[in-house]
Amino acid sequence: MRHNRSHVQLAHSVIGRTSCVHLGVKRRSSPRSRCICKGASISLKRAGEDIARREALVLLCEEINYALASTSRLADDDSRAFQEYLDARSLPRTTEEEKTFRNATMETAILNATRIPIASARQICAALERAERAVKLSDLHLLTDIFGGALLMKAAVEAVLLNVVANVSLLSDEGTRAELQAERIEMERSSTALGESIARAYRARISNLGDMTGNSAE
């Protein structure tokens, strides 16, 4: 069974800096974190008298902060799920009764550890939707930060879903396996579609980057 905490933390880091929201735990920031939150927050400060754009950026920043807290919780959930799996593996298996209990406990732990990466991928896809809005709203000179963050989030979806591929085969119930595989495919398609949409929006706006007098969203 694979442990994907590092992939969930990658998603957390690319959405925004830790300083954007108090998470209750200490996490290191990285160059990757100068992405979505940076683009939205700096653009908000420069929004001027454009009320509609300012309101849209305020809402976007609030949603980004919520996403930061959510991805942090998922990383913690993932660590707990992996520990539960290790605990289940260490259960005694001398008698038939012990073997049955151990197998059932391991099955539950594996199922939980498989559902968390799917939940992580779903949360990252939601963050990609915010990145798409950020590309359209943020100042031109910040677009490369936002697009770079979106590329990393797309990679994070692919990374966490590898854990589903690795874990689902360990589950005994065929219907559960099929359900989880379908959810995995749905998340892969969603992240691909969002990534392509963000790339199109980025390319459309980056063509105006030469005119640095037009820093506001157009």
N, C-alpha and C positions, 0 to 999 in steps of 0.2 A: 504494500500500500504506500502510495506516495504522499509526502507532506508538502503542502504548497504555500506555507506562510510567507516565504520570500516573494512569491508572485503576487499575493494580496498586498504586501507592503509596497511592491513596485507600483501597483495601482494607486495606493494611498499617496505615494510620493509624487506622482506625476499630476495629480489633480491640483495640488497646491501646497504651499509651505505649511509646516506645522503651526507657525505663528498665526495663521489665518483663523484658527479656532482652537480653543482649549480642549484637549482630548482626555485629560486626566492621567495620561501616561507620557513619559518622555520618549520622544522619537527623534532620531537624527534627520536633519534636512539634507538634501543633496541637490546638485545642479539640475537634476530632472524636475525638481519641485518648482522651478521658476517657470511655470507653464500656465495652466488655465486660470488659477487664482490670481496670478500676477497680471495677466492680460485684462481680466475683468475688473480687478480692483484699481489698477492704474488708469484704465479707461474711464472708470466711474469718476475719479478725481478730476479728469479732464473733460467731463461731459458738458460743462458750461451750462448754457440756458436751454439746451435741448431736453425738454422735460420728458418726452416719450422715451428717448434713449436712456436718460438717467434712471427712470423708473424700471426699464427693462434690465439695466445693469445691476440695480439694487436687488431685484428679484433673483438675478443670476448669481450674484455673490452669496446671497442667503442659501440658495440651493447647493452651491459648491461647498459651503461650510457644513451643511447637513451631510453631504456626500462624504466629506472627510471623516466625520464622526462614524458614519455607517461602515466605511471600509476598515476603519480601525477596529470596530467591534468584530467584523468578520475575520480579521487576522487573529484576534484573540480566540474566537470560536474555533478556528481551524487548529490552533495549537491545542486547545482542550480536546477536540475530537481525536487528534493524533495520539494524545496521551491516553484517552479512553481505549483506543485500539491497543496500545502497548499494554495497558492494564489487563485487557481481556486476554491477550496472548499469554500473559503470565499466570492465568488461572490454572489451578490443578486439573489434571486430566487422567487420573488414575482409574476411577470407576466410570461406568457407562453414564451414570447420572452426572458426574462432573464433566465428562466429555460433551454431553448434550447441552449443559448449561454454558460451558465455555464456547461452544460453536454458536449458540444463540446470541450470546453477548458479543462475540466478534462480528456476527452478521449485523447486529444493530449498530455497532461502532463503525463498520465499513459503510453502511448506508448513510449514516450521519456525515461521515468524512467525505462522501461522494456528493451529498446534497449541498454542502457548504461551498465547494468550488463553483457549482452552478449558480448559487445565490451571489457569489462574488462576481461571476461573469455578468449576471443580470445588473448588478450595481454598477459595474464598470461601463456597461452599455448605456445605462442611464447617464453616467458621467460623460460619455461620448456625445449624447444628445445635447448636453450643456456646452460641450466643446464646439459643437456645430453652431449653436447660438452665439458663442463667444467669438468665433471667426467672423460672423456677420456684424457683430456689435462693436468689437474692440478696435482700438487705434491701429492704423496700418503698420507702424513700426513694431508692434507687439505680435503680429500674426505668426512670425516664425516660432516664437515661444509656444503659442497655443497649438500650432500644427505639430510641433515636435512632441508636445504632451499627448496629443491625440494619437500619434503614431505609436508612442510607448504604451498607451492604454489599449490600443488594438492588439499589440503584442502581448500585453498582460492577459487579455481575454483568452488568447490562444494558449498561453502558458498554464493558466488555472484549469482550462478544460482538458489538458493532457492528463490531469489527475483523475478526471471522470473516466477517460479511456483506460487508465491503469487500474482503477478500483472497481469499475462496474462488472468486470468479468469475475470478480471474487464473490459476487452476490448470487445466491442460489435461486431466487425467484425470477423466472423468465419475464413476467409481466413488468416487474420493477426495473429490470435491466433495460427493457425496451422503452419504458417511460423516461428513464434517465438519459438514454441515448438520444431520444427525440428532443428532449430539452437541450442537450448539448448541441445538437445540430441547429436548433432554433437560435441559440446564442451565437454560434459561429456565423450563421447567415446574417443575423442582426448586426453584429460588429462589422462584418464585411460591408454591408450596405451603408452603415453609418460612416465607416472609414472612407468609402468612395464619395459619399456626399460631402464630407468635410474637405476632402482633397479638391473637389470641384469648386467649392466655395472659396477655399484658400487660393487656388490658382486664379479665380476670377478677380479677387481683390488684390492679390499680390502684384498683378500687372500694373496697379496704380502706385506701387511703392516708390517709383522714381520721383513722384510728385509728393515730397515730404511736407508740402504746405497743406495737403489734404489729409491730415492725420486722423480726423474723426471718421466714423463709419459712414459709408455712402450707400 
